[in-house]
């Protein structure tokens, strides 16, 4: 990887027009042989606006790209619809110190660029487009993205989840410079600092408690005076000497130039404003799984996350699920990557069982 270029010199397209990676990795045009034929090419761009593949992966975070690496090494030539802002949540993180194999840590975007390069090296085709619509009613499954129809014998859904943000300009500007949405990822950087957590649900209380390992003091700020979090978590936080809970408190602005040095707060009952000097703020107001395109087809749980069956399966045979789009418990890059690995192995075995791929492709993981 080239150290001196952003994203290791890879052409990741943040503009959303797909030009960069589309040009870098065109889909090989094979003769008319269907991508469904046993032993035939795994991916075929057949004429205008249609691509047939044995495996389509949707999403390009750790789950999608790990699935792509494994599937490509099993000769499945997967097509990855990577999204218009590829790379997932790690693209918004600075130092990643808990991903195994990097004793000195690695920048989130560098880690994703390396995963992408590894997926492409073994024959995955990544296309930086968002999906518009899917039809999973029958095989081949069909997915439309920016004017192209993708027909796939199997699909891995790895669209991830997005942390919710307050929506303040100052919050966006200082993201990675004291503003974070992940205590597990970034808590370590706030050793001996005074920090704040925003939210009133279990995530906020869990993160506040976790962050007391590092911080000298954790202010929990919630816009109301009743909490969604479970009673035991609330009681524990009230009893903790390092946690101070501020009900009826909204954040109007994150203060600081190069890094966070405070918050502008507003009492939601009296309207009174104040400043709180802190060096970090964790936004813990929930996550939304990226499931909108699949809701007509795949089962979702009460929180809106996809439901997995038998490890990585779904309610539709041939459709597999990996990563944060179903996992609201662990939400770690390494667990998502593990999930992607499992989904690729399951998809490959399923394709083989259907007679869509030949046996023995699954030996070179
Ligand atoms: P929740 O939806 O439960 O809570 C979100 C909190 O953020 C609410 O208190 C909400 O305030 C607040 N909030 C939302 N939007 C804003 C905003 N724009 N400005 C200020 N505050 C805002 O999400 P969680 O992530 O906490 O939990 C999601 C689910 O995961 C829950 O079911 C939870 O139980 C579960 N979970 C379980 C854990 C465990 O068991 N260990 C750990 C973490 C999560 P308001 O209340 O006013 O709407």
Boltz pocket constraint, residues with backbone or C-beta under 6 A from the ligand:
constraints:
  - pocket:
      binder: B
      contacts: [[A, 165], [A, 166], [A, 198], [A, 199], [A, 200], [A, 201], [A, 202], [A, 203], [A, 204], [A, 206], [A, 222], [A, 223], [A, 224], [A, 226], [A, 227], [A, 228], [A, 229], [A, 284], [A, 285], [A, 286], [A, 287], [A, 303], [A, 328]]
      max_distance: 6.0
